Amino acid sequence: MELHQLRYALAVQKCGNFSRAAEQCHVSQPSLSQQIQKLESELGVRLFTRLKRNAVPTPAGRALLERAARIFSELDAATREVKDHVTAVRGSVKIGVLPTIAPYMLPELLGRYSSKYPTVEVIIEENTTANLIELAATCDLDVAILSLPIADERLTRESLFTEELLLALPPGHAFSRLRRVRMSDLETQRFILLQEGHCLGHQAFRFCDSQGIHPAVVFRAAQLETLIGLVASGFGISLIPAMARRIAREHQPTYMSLVEPRPSRVIGVVWHREHYHSRAAAALIQTLRELSQPSGPFEVLPLKP
């Protein structure tokens, strides 16, 4: 069994027939077909069912191709790892981020990172928690920054810091004149939350429920900045991540901390357990750790044990 034979077989699976696979591999179709036949002869089993216009992997073919894909993934990782030992930090790194985190964390993170590693291209994927988990689990992302906990055992998870969720009020709201506001005080208030699928909306609703509060949700927004604008315009109240307060806006809500227990979220970074991190990706994770220290720029609360 030769590596080029496995490459040809994977190309046939991807392209769906022998002629397109031959074009992709830059060989003639007879040569590619001959190598597939040799592989089948060596293994004593058909790898593909040849149809008129298509080639479909047999059950035995699918089993071989699944392992072959892992072999080439490991070979690619080994090649990149070796090159990393002899080259500077360069190349690209793909980072996934929640939309409720990206505008507030990335400027500081990428400013610090790019000043150290100016030749690295950073590709940003903003998406929901469910989609970021799947992208990280299939190694389509080097790392993802999101809100923990995450139950997916395919991923390595690392907590960075805990962030308070602040009560956001329209300017001049009666609560802004109080020294202390409890969750029970919010029972009759009109809430604005993010749409279903955004974990921040779920976290806010779950915290209210844990305190026996059943908020009257009058608006659901797709973007956090839209939600903040609605609060600032007097349409209702909400729970907003503390990091969002740092953005300068023409119309700003009034922010307050609730009386204990204060709502919060844990910001963390995840990646696939078997994913090889290039030096560029490893440096990005280290930069995240440095910025998340108590002396760093992100607003930090002590993590609960």
N, C-alpha and C positions, 0 to 999 in steps of 0.2 A: 504493500500500500504506500503510495507516494503522496506528498502534500499537494502536488499540482493536480493529482486526480481528485482529491477531496475539494480543491478549489473549483474544478470544473463541475463537480456534482452540485456544489452549493450554488454555482451560477445557473445551472439548469433549473434548480428549485426556484431561484429568485425570478428568472426570466420566463419560465414556463415552457420553453422549448429549446431544442439543441442549437438552432441557427442563431437565435438572439444571444444565447450563452456564449457561443463561439465568438461573436462580435465583441461581447463584453470582455472576453479573455484574450482577444487579439490573436486567435488561432483559427485555423480552418475548421469547418464543421466536421469533415471526415476525421481529422486528427483528434478533436474533442470526443467525438463518438467512439473512436477506437480506444481512447484512454478510459472512458466510462465502461466500455465492454470488458476491458482488461481487469478493471476493479471488480466488476460483477463476477467475472470468471474466478478471480482469486478468492472472493468471498463465498462463491457458490450460491448466489442469490440475486434475483433481479432487484435493482434499486429504483427503477422507473418503469411505469407502464407507458409504453409509447402509443399515443393516440395519433390521429391524422394530423392535427396541428399543435398538439400539446404533449408535454411529458409530465406525468403526475407521479410523485414519489410513492412507492409501495410502503406498507407498514415497516418492512425492514429498512427501506431507504430513509424513512422519516427518523427511525431510531439512530441510524448512522449520521445523518445530517445534523441532528440535534447536538450530538457530541462533537461533530466536526466544527460546528459554529463556535462551540466553547473552546476548542483547540486553537482556532485562529484568533479568538478574543484574547486568550492567554499569550499567544505569540506576539500580538500587537502590543499588549501591555508590557511584555518583557522587552520588546524593542524600545518602547518609549522610556522604560525605566533605565535601560542601559544608556540611552542618549542623554537622559537627565543627569547622569553622573559626569558627563563630559561637557555639558553645555550650561550656559547661564539660564536663569529663569526667563523663559520666553514661551511663545506659542499662544494658546488660548485656554480660557477656562469658562465653563458654562454654569451659571448660577441661577437657581430658581428662587423666587421671592414672592411672598404674599403681597397683594396690592395694598393691604393695610400696613405694610412694613416698608416696602420699596421706597416711596418718596421721602421717608423720614430717616431711614438708616443708610441708604445707598450713597448719598452725597458724601457723608463723612467716611464711610467705609472705602469707597472707590477713590476718593481724594487721597486718603492715606496710602492705599494699595498702589495706585498708579504713580505716586511720587517715588515709590521704591522700585517698582517694576514697570517702567514706562513702555516696554516693548510687548507686554502681554495684552492680548485682546480679550476683553471681558464681554461675554454674551449673556444678556439678561432675559430671563423668562418669567414674566409675571403671570400667576395663575392661582387657581383655588387650591386649597389644601389637598383635596382628593387627587387632582391632576398632578400636583407637584410630587406627591408620594409615588404615584405610578411612574412618572418620569425619572425620579431618583432610583426607583426599584428596577428599572430597565436600563440604568446607566446612561440615560439620555441627558442627565445633569451630573455635573461633578459634585455639587452640593446644593442643598435647598435650605433656605432660611424660612422658618415657619413657627407656628405656635404649638407647643407640646402640651399634653403627651400625644405620642403617636404609637399605635399598637403594632404596626407592621414589623415583624421580626426579620424581614429582609434588610432592614436599615439599621445602621449605627446611628444612635441619637446622642446628642450632647447639649445640655442646657447651657445657655449663655448668661441670661439674666432674667429677673422677674420685673415686669412693668405694671405699674398701677393703671387701672382704668378709671379715669376721672369723670365726675358728673359734669356734663356740658349743659349749660343753661342759656336761654336767650338773654341778651343784655337787659338789665333792669328787672329780672325775674325776682319774685319775693324771696326765694331761697337764698339769693346772693347776699342778702342782708343778715342771714342767720350765721351764727358761729358754728353750729353743728347741724348736719343733715343726716338723718338715718334712712335706711332703705324703706322703712315703714312709711316715711313721709312721702314717698314717691307713688304710693298706691293709686292716687287719683290723677296722676300726671299723664300727659300724652307723650308716648315714646316714638322715637324715630330710630329704626334699626336697619342694618344691612340686609339684603335679600337672602333667601335660603341659598345654601351652598357656600356662603362666607362664614368662616368659623367665628369671626368676631361677633356677628349677630347671634350665633348660637351660644357663645360664651356669655354674652350679656343677658340673654333670655334665661340661660341655665342658672346664672347667679341670682337673678330676681326670683326664680322658682325656688332656689335653695333657701331664700330668706322669706318664703311665703308670700311673695309679691307676684301679682299677675298683671303685668303691664298692659295698658291699652295701646296697642301699636297702631298708629295712624298713617305712617308712611314707612316704606321700605325702599332704600336706595341701592343702586349697584356700585357706587363709588363712595369711599369715605369722605372725600372732599365735598361731594354733593350733600351728604348727610350733615356735615359740619355747617355748610351754607344754609341748610334748612333750619338747623337749630339757631344759628345766628340771626335768621330772619323771623324767629318767633313761632315756628310751626310746632315745636315740641322740645323735649329734652332727650338726652342720650348718654351712653357711657362710651368715652373716647380714650384711645391709648394715649398715655402721657407724651409719647414722642411726637404725636401729631400737633401738640401745642406749640412746638418750636417753629412751625411754618408761619411766616408773616402774612396776614390777610387783611383786606380792607375792612371786612366785617368779621369780628371774632366773637365766639361764644364766651361766656364767663365760665371758668373752670373751678371746680371745688373737689376736695377729697371727701369721700363719705366717711362717716364714723365706722370704726371697726365692726365687723370684718370688711376690709376694703376689697373691692373686686380687683382682680389682676389677671395677667396672662404670662406664661413662661415662654420666652423667645429662645429658640434652639436652632441647631444646624443638624442636618441629617445627610447621610450618603449611603450607598449600597455597601454592604459588608465586604464584598469581594472586589469592589471597584478600586483599581489602582489610581492613586492620586499623583499626578505629575507634580513637579516642584512648584509650578504656578498655582495649582489647586491647593497644595499643602500650605503655601505661603498665604493664600487668601483665608484659609481657615485660621491660621495663626494670627493674622491681622484682626479677624473677628474676635478672637479670644482676648487680644490686647485691648481692643476698644470696649469690650464688655466688662472689664475690671472696674471695681468701685471708683478708681481714679480716672476712668475713661469718660468719654463724652455722653454715653447713653445713660438715661435715668435708670438707676438700679435700686431694687429692693432686695434684701437678703432672701435667698432661696430657703424654703422650708425644708427641714431634714426629712 
